[in-house]
Amino acid sequence: MKKEETKTIDQFDSDHIKWLKDILSFIQKNSLVDKIYNRENPLKVTKAELDFICDEDKKSQRFFMDYHLEKHDSKSKRYDFQWVRDPYLTDSQVKRILSYYFSKKCKDKISNLKITSEKMLEQKVTSKTIGTNKDVKVSLREYWFDERYKPFTDTFHYSSIIEFAHRIKFEVVDEKDSEYFNLKSKKNN
């Protein structure tokens, strides 16, 4: 365990850690979480709480799903294929998507399904550049899908992955404005 992680964990009591883990579990498993923690009503957490949530989320495996989806276009009255790419999904999200698509009404609409571990997609491979034909190291994600799928982790804070994957919003606030401390003060009054 990193020194920084120990410091973060030590600053929370057991009730606070339980609340943080429960919030993360709710985010990872609830399909309606985006209706609760959105731009108008973000999950208000301190920087230390957000770091803890991110560190805990990193312990969960995430997946990249890509597949072809046959969709009916009502205007042209024909079926078209759409290539769907869903990165950074939790196990629960993958199961929910598969359950929906493999229901009786949709099972013939999906094809070429691939589910790949995000950790695997982070691995570096050697590729040739177009034009110069030089060897370069790129992630397997970029090699398979192109540079538009460069990992978020190269550019953004890990919380962006959670926000993107669950379509939620975090807001980093002072302790007095944190949801946990507001709940705790309401219980004490």
N, C-alpha and C positions, 0 to 999 in steps of 0.2 A: 504494500500500500504506500502511495506517495505521501510525503510529509504534508503537503498541502491538503490532501484528502483527510488525513488524520485530524488536522486542525479544524477543518469544516465539521467533521462528525463530532468532535469533542465540544464544539460550541453549542450543540443542540442536546436537549434532554431527551429521554426515551419517548415521551409523548409527542414531542416535536418531530422526531425521526419517524415515528409511526404515522403521523399526519402526512409528512412528506412522501413516504412510501405509498400510502393510501391514495394520495393525489396522483402520483405517477401511475399507479395501477389503474385508476379511473381514466386517466388520459389514454393509456395504452389499450384499454379493453372496451371502453364505451364508445359505441358508434355515433352517439349524439353529443359528444364532448364539444364539438365545434359550435353547437347551439348555445353552450353555456359560457365557454371562454373564447370569445371572439373579439374583434376590434373594439366594439362598443363596451364590452365587459371582459377585459383581459384578466388572466390569473395574476393577481398582484403578489409578488414575492420579493424578498430581499435578494441581493446579489449572491450571498452565501447559500440561501435556499435554492436558487436557480442552479448554482454550481452543484449542489448536492443532488438535485433532480437529474441533472445531466449525467453526473457520475454514475448514478444508479441506472439510468436508462442505457448507458453504454454496456452494462452487464447483460442486457437482453439482446438476443440476436435479432437483427433486422434483415429484411429480404427485399430483393428487387424482382418484381414480377413484370414480365412482358408477354404479350399475346396479341393475336388478331381477334377482333370482335366484329361480327357481322351485324350491321345495324340497318334498319329499314328507314329509308328516306321517304317521308310521306309526300313530299312535293314531286319527286321524280317517280315515286311508286316502285322503287327498286331497292335492292340490298347493296350496300357498300361495305368494304372492309376498313376498319380503323385499327391502327397499330397502337395499342395501349402500353404505356410504360409507367409503372408505379414504383418509385424508389422508396427506400427507408420504411418499409412496412413492418409492423410487429407481427408476431405469430398469430395473434387474435385477428388482426386485419386480414391477413392472408386467408385464414379459415373462413372469415365472413365473406370475403370476395368469392372464394371457391364454392362455398355453400350456395351463394346466390346464383353464380353462373352454371353450376351443375344441378340446379333445380330442373324440374321437368320442362319448364317453359324456355329455358335458356341454354340447355346443354349442347344444342346443335349450333349455337351462335359463336362459340369460342374455339379457337384452334391455335396451334403453335405455341402453347403455353410453356413458359420457362420460369422457374423460380430459382433465384441465385442468391446466395449469402452475400450481404454487403461487404463482409470481411474479405471474401474471395475477390470481389470486384475492386478492392483497394490494392490488390497485389500488383506489382510493377511487372511489365513485360517490355520487350524490345520491339520497336516498330520502325518502319522506314518512313521518312517524311516524303510527302508528295513534292515532286520537283527536284529536290536536292538529293534524294535517296540516301540521306544520312540516317544512322541508327539513333533513335531517341528512346528514352524510358517514359512510358505512359502507364496509367492505371489500366487494368483489364476493362474497367468500365468505359474508358475513353476508346480503347481499342475496339470493343464490341459495338458501342453505341455512338461514338464520336465525342468531340470536346464539349459539346453542350451538356454532357452528363458527367463532367468533371466533378469530383466529389465536393460537396458543400464544405467538408472539413478543411479544405485548402484555403477557403476564403472567409467563411462565416463561423461564428460561435456555434457550438454544438446545439444550443437551444433552437437555432434556426431549423435544424433537422426535425426536431420534435414539433415545432410549429408547422412546418411544411407537411410532414407526414400525417398530422392529425387536424390540420387546418384550424389551429387554435392560435391564441396570442398571449404572450407573457408580457408583463410590465414590471420592470425592476423599480422597486420603491424603497423608501426608508422603512425601518422596522415598525414604526407607528402605523403605517398604512398597509402592512402585509396582512393577507387574509388570515394566516395562522394567528397572529397577535391580535387581530380584531376579534376572531372567534374566542380566543382565550380570555380577552377582556370582557366579552359579553357573558361568558360562563361565570366569571368572577363577580359580576354585578348582580 
